[in-house]
Amino acid sequence: MNFDDNPSEAAFRAEARAWIQANAPVQLRDELELAGFGQPPLRSGDVLAASKAWQKTKADAGWACLHWPQEYGGRGASPIERVIWQQEEGVYGKLAGMFIIGQGMIAPTLMAYAAEEHKRRYLPPLASGQEVWCQLFSEPAAGSDLAGLRTRAERVGGDSGDEWVINGQKIWTSGAHYSDFGMILTRTDAGVAKHDGLTMFFLDMKSPGIEIRPIKQVNGQSGFNEVFFNDVRVPDHQRLGGVGQGWRVSLTTLMNERMSIGAGMPTGFPEMLDFCSQFDTGNGLAIDDPAVRAKLATWAVRTSGLKYTAYRSISALSKGQTPGPENSIGKLVAGSTLQEIAAFALDLQGASGVLVDGAQPSASARFQAMLLRSPATRIEGGTDEILRNIIAERVLGLPADMRADRGLPFNQIPTRTR
């Protein structure tokens, strides 16, 4: 791909830049610039309200979810125009964090599997940020094995029933406490192989029987949640895909999830480069140390590779292709790089790295918050081990990992040893 603007792209960039300059919430710019990964984008005011306001402003002017079809709230823009917009939006893009799951992961699944009336009902308010969605996949007993989930959905009235009753528990659900709707993967048949007995639904997160409990994280925030389902009733028309085809539906979500996380996950490199250019180690600036420069060079190469790999995926999407397993590479590399950079920054600072000074968020506080949040990046959206298996099997063509439960009905898989 050629990333130099042609005349039409240059015109689009000028239009986007002018609109952002005229409409962006400039009063929030300073706070947004200081917020690092692992920290809330705003330290004052209502983050959700500010995020929704900016998203609605964009949607009203035709700048939300640019690559979506116009009838669903988008602009029908090209992949390059999408990239240009992200570049021009810059720091204000941090306000979109609460919408990544809904817009980047769930929306493509709705477009592929939802009925047309549901697409027209739910996608425009999702694009405008007026309704927030979460993804209800992970479970305590399943670990990294999503297909090992135990949340049950039972059809009321047999095959002719038009309603399902859901019971079970989900965990690590990002944003469940402020979401309006969620997409949930359930087990509808325990008598077949675990990947074959799953069915996907979407539901109202305010439905009777749903209990949400925020999880306190090591960094002091509570972005993740436990979600309990007690006889939650969901109409059959909110099923996505056929009964028993939930795994196939989930793959659309998972491939988009890894692309969205990998493409949107900060690596911390720009902050690290700026920090090393200013931090005095006692023997001169950190950036003048050959060992530090070698580290920076390695991370610069990785960061560049992540950026252009994401652009390649966006280009594939524009051709109607489904994001492939190669997106696991970006997520795997970004997660480990983020953790390496944060740890190295604290090592450079020595004992002062453990101090958190709210007035200096660009120094120790920023990298400490980044380090405390970074382990989650290597778990969410697929653990490193799962991603390596996907890359090995589906990208490199290596033999599949051995599975003792292959082909066994789910209810015959041993759950513990005696």
N, C-alpha and C positions, 0 to 999 in steps of 0.2 A: 504494500500500500504506500502511496505517496502522501505524506502529511503536510506538504506545502499547500497552502490555500490556492485553489483556482479562483477565477473571478467571482463565480456564484457563491463559493464558500467564504470568500473575503467579504462579500456583501452580507451574507448571513451573520458572520462574526460581528461586523459593524452594527447590524441591527440588534443583535443580542446584547452587545456591550452597551449600546445607547439605552436600551430598555432597562437593563440592570442598574445602570447609573441613575436612571430616573425613578426607579421603583423599589430598589433594595432597601431593607431596614438598616440604614447606615448607623442608627443609634446602637445597634448590636455588634457592629464590626469589631470594635476593640476586644470585647469579651470573646467573640468567636475566634479571633486570631490567637488569643492566649490559651484557649482550650486545647489540651492535648488528648491523645487517645487514652481512654480510661477515665477521663474527666467529663462531666456534663458540659455540653456546648455553651451553656449559659449558667452563671453563678447567681444571677438575680432574676426574679420574675418567674413566670410559668413557662417552662421550656416547651411543653406540649402545645400551649396556646400560641406561642410565638412561631413554632414550627408549622402549625396548621394555618396561621395567618399568611405566612410567606408562601406556602404551597397553594393556598386558595388564590392569592394574588397572581401567581404564575399561571394557574389553571384558567383564570378568567381572561387572561391575555393570550392564551394558547401556547404557554411555555412549559407546561407540565407533561411529564412522560412523553417526550417528543416523538419517540419511535412507535408509540401505540397508534392504532388506527384512529382517525378523527371521531368516528361514531362512538368510540369508547373513552373519549376524553383526551386523546393524544393529538399529534400534529401530522403524523405520517411522515416524519422526517427521516433523512438518510442516516446511516451509522456515523458518517463523518460529522454531520450536523449535530448529532447527539454528543460526540466527543467535543466539538467546539463549544457547545453550550456548557458542558461540565467544566471546561477550561475557563470560560468567562465567568461562570457563577462563582468559582473560586471558594472563598471562605464561607460564603452563604450556603454552600452545599452541605455544610455540617448540620444545618437545620433539617435535612432530609433523612437523618439517621433513623427516625422513628417510622419511616415509611419504606425502608429497604425491603423488609420481609414481604409486606403486602404488594408493593409495586414490582419488586425484582424477582420474587419467587412464586407468590401465589397467583398474581395476575396472569403470567403465562400459562399456568395450569387451568385457570378459569377460561382463558381464551381457547384452550385446546379441548376442554371437556364439559364446560357448563352449557346449559341450554341458552339459546339466544336471548330469551327474556331476562335471564339472570345476568348475562353479560352486560346488557343495557341498563339493568338496575344497579349492579354493584361496581362495575368498573369505573364509570365517571366519578362517583364520590370517592373511590379509592385513589384515582389520579389526582383529585383536587385536595386530598388529605383530610376531607371532612369525615371519613370513616377509616379507621385503622384496623389492620388485620394481623393476626398472629398465626403461627404454625405449630400445631399440636402433634408432635411426632415422638420425641424421646420419652422413655419410661424407665423407672428405677430398676426393674428386673431385666431389662433388655440390654443395657449398656450400649456398646457400639453396634450391636446387632439389631437394627431397626425392625427387621422382619420377625424378631423374637417378641414383639409387643403382645400385651395381654389385655388391653382395653377392649371390651366386648361391645358389639352392636348386634342386637337381636331384633328381628323383624316382627312386628306386632301383627297377628292375624295370618301368619304363613306367607306364602308367595304372593298372595293377593293383597297383603297388607300394604298400606301406604305410609307407614310410620316405623321408625326404628327407636329402640331404647338403648342408650349408651351408659355403660358402667365401667369405671376404671380410674387410672391416674396417669397424668403426664407430668414431666419434670423438665427443668431448664427451658421453660417456655418464655422466650424474650417478649416483653411488652404485653403479656396477657392482662396485666392489671389496668392497662389503659386502652385495650383493644375492644372494638365493637363486634368484630366477627373473627372466626378462626376456621382453619381447615384442619380436619382431624383424620388420622389414619387409624382404623379399627380392625379387630379380628371378627369376622363374621362366620368363619367355619374352622373349627379346631381339628376337624377330622381329615384334613388334607395337608400337604406339605406347607411349611410356614409361609412361603412366598405366595402361595396360591389361595390362601384363605383370608385375604385382606380386602377391605373396601374403604373408599375415601368419601368423606362428607364435608360440607361446610355448615357452620351453625352460628347462631347469635350467642355471643359470649355473656349476654345477660339472661340467658335461658334459665328457668328454674332447675335446680339441681347442680349447678356449676359453682364450685368454691375455689377461689384463687388465693394462694398464700405466697407472698413475695419471699424470696430467699436472700438473706443477708450475705453479701459477698465480702471477701477479704479486703477489698478497697473501700468498704463502707457503703457502697451503693446496693440497690436491689433491682437490677434490671431483669433478672431471671425469676421464674415463679414455678411453684407446684400448682397443678390444676387437677381438681377432683371432680369426677362425674358420677352423680348418683341418680339413676333413672332419668337421664336427660333425654327428652323426646325430640326427634329430628324427622321432619317429613321426608319421604322418599325422593321427592323432586329436588332435594338438596344433596343428592348423591352425585359424585363426580366419577364418571365411568361406570362400567358394569359391576355387578356384584362379584366379588372375588378377583377383580382386576385392579385392586388398589395399589399393588406393587408397581404395575405399569404406570399408573397415574403418578405415583410418588417419584418415579424416576425423572419425570418432567420437572417436578419441583426441585429435586436434589441437584440436577444438572444446572438449573438456573441459580440455585442457592450457592453452589460452589463458584459459579461465575461472578455472582453479585458480591459474595464475601471476598473472593480473591481479588476482584477488580477494585473493590471499594475499601479494602483493608489498608490502613496506613502501615507503612513499614517503619516509620520513625526516622528515615534517612535524612529528609530535609532538616528536621530539628537537630539531628545529630551533627550534620555538616556545619550548621550555623553555630552549634554549641562548641564544637572543636575549634572553630575559627576565633572564638572569643575566650575560651577557658584557659587560664594560666595554670599549668601543672606545678609551677615552682621552678621548672627548668625551661620555661618558654611556653608558647602556645601549643596546645595539644596537637594541632594540625601540622606543626613542624616536626613532630616525632615520626620517623619513618615507619614504625610499627603501627601507629595510629593511621597514617596515610594508607598503608596496605589494607587495613580493615575497611577504611572508607571506600577504597577502590573496589573491593569485593562487593560491598553493599550497593555501590552505585551501579555496578553491572547487573546485579540481581533486580534492583528496582526498575531499571530500564527494561529488562526482559519481561518483568511483570506487566509493565504498562503496555508494551506492544503486543504481548500475548492477549491481553484483554481487548485491545483494538481488533485483533484478528477474530476473536469470538464475536464481537459486535458486528463485524462485517459478515460473518457466517449467519448470524441471526437475520440480517437484512435480506438474505437470500432464501429465507424460509426454512433454514436448517435448525434443528434442535441442538442446543449446546451439548457438546460431547464430553467424554471422559477426560480429555486433555485439560479441561478446566480445573481438574483436581490438582494439577501441577501448580497453578497460580496460588491456590489456597494453601497448599502445603508449604510452598516457598515463602509466601508472605507471613504466615504464622511464625515460622521458625526465625525468620529474619527480624521480625518485630521484637521477639524475646531476646535475641542475641544483642541487638542494638541497645535495648533498655538496660540489660545487665552490664554491658560494657560502659555505658554512660555513668552508671553508679560506681563501677570500679574506678573510673577515672577520677571521680570526685572524692574517693576515699570515705572517711568517716562522715563528711558533710553530705554524702549521698543519702543518708538515712533521715536527714532533716527535711521537713515539709514546711516551706514558708509560703503561705498563701499569697504574699505580695510578690513572689518571684516564681510564678507558675511556669516560666519558660526554662527554669534551671532544674534543681533537684526534684521539686514537686512534680514537674511534668514527667520526668523519666521514672520516678517512683510509681506514679499512677499507671504509667504504661507497663511497667514490669508486673505490677499486681494484677492487671487485667489480661496480660499476654497469655497466661496458661489457657484461658478460656478459648482463645483464638485457635488453639491446637486441638480443641475438642469439638466446638460448635461447627456444624456443617460437615461433620465427619472427622474422626480422629486421624492423626498422622498415620497410624497403622492401617486404617481402612483405606485412606487415600493411596498409600503405597501399594496396597493390593490392587486397587482399581487401576492405577497406572501400570503396574506390572502385567495384569491380565488383559486389560482392554486397550492399552496404548502400545505396550511393548510386545504383546502376544505371548507372554510367558504362561506356563501351565497354571491352572487355577489352584488356589489354596485348598488344602485338604479340609473337608467338612464331614465330621462324623454323623451329622444329622441330615445329610443330603437325601431327599426323597422320603424321609420319615414323616408321618402325620404329626402335626404339631402337638397333639395331646399324647403322643407316645415318646416325645423327646424327654430324656431324664432331666430333672431339674436340680437334683442334688445327689451326692454319693452318700452311702450309708456306711 
